C-alpha cells in the first residue's frame, strides 16, 4: 500500500510557529501591539466564523479591535507568523456576550469548529484548530497538578509556570490510534467498520480507535484496541497518516492492519454492531443503510483511501 501525502483536515497550518522567539520579550511586545497583528478569538471552545451555504470563513480580529478589548489582559498565546504579521489566539470565555464587544462583525458567530467541516479553507481550519486546542489547554492548566498553586503563562502562552513549586507545564496532546482493519474473505478483501454505542449519529459506521496507554507503542495500541473491541488478532500494522483533533486535545494516528480470521467477538459495552464491508458497498453506503464518518475525520480518509485502491 502506497499512500500519497496530503494533509488531513485541521493540519497544514501556513504559520511559522517561531518557537525560538517565544521567550523574547521585546519580540513579543512589538508584535502584540503591532498595527498589522491578527487575533483568533476563542469563546468557550468555539471559533468565530461566518457560516454560509456556499462556504465558511474564519473571522480574525484586527489589532485596533483587539486593543479595544484589552487583549493583553486576557489569556492569549502566539500562534505564529504569517510572513511578518503575528497571529495570536485570545480567549474571550470570561464574557457572557462576546459578540456585543465585537460590533461591526456582521454575520459572524461563535460556532463549533466541526460544524464548518469541509467549508473552511484548509489553512483557516488549521489555524482555528490550533487556537482552539491551545486555549482549551490554557483554561485547564490554571493550577499546578503537583502542588495546587496558581500557574502563570510563560513562553508566549506555551508554558504554564507554577507560582508555588516552579513546575513547568506544557500543552497536552493525547495520542489516539485509529485503524482500518481488513481481511481477505472468499477471494475478496473486506474492511471492518463498527457502530460505537457513543456515536451521536444513528447507523454511522466507522473505523476502530482508542487511546494509547502508558508504556505502549503505537503498533501495540492498535493490536490491543482491536482485540479488546472486536476480538480480532491483527498483524501487518502499517502507519497511514495523522490528524490534529482538538476536540478537545488529541492527535489521531492512523493505521492499517490485517486480520486473518474474520470471526468477531464484540465488546458489547462499547460496540453495538460491527460488519465486514466490500469496496463496492462502501462506494454507495446508503445502499447498505449506513453512514460513513464525517468528512473532516481521518476515519473517513482511511475508508476512502482503501476504497480507491486497486486490488490487482
Secondary structure, 3 states (H helix, E strand, C coil): CCCCCCCCCCCCCCCECCHHHCCCHHHHHHHHCCCCCEEEEEECCEEEEEEECCEEEECCEEHHHHHHCCHHHCCEEEEEEECCEEEEEEECCCCCCHHHHCCCCCCCEEECHHHHCCCCCHHHHHHHHHHHHHHHHHHHCCECCCCCCEEEEEHHHCEEEECCCCCEEECCCEEEEEEEEEEEECCEEEEEEEEECCCCCCCECECEEEECCCCCCHHHHHHHHHHHHHCCCEEEEEEEEEEEECCCCEEEEEEEEEECCCCCCCCCCCEEEEEEECHHHHHCHHHHCCECCCCCCHHHHHHHHHHHCCCC
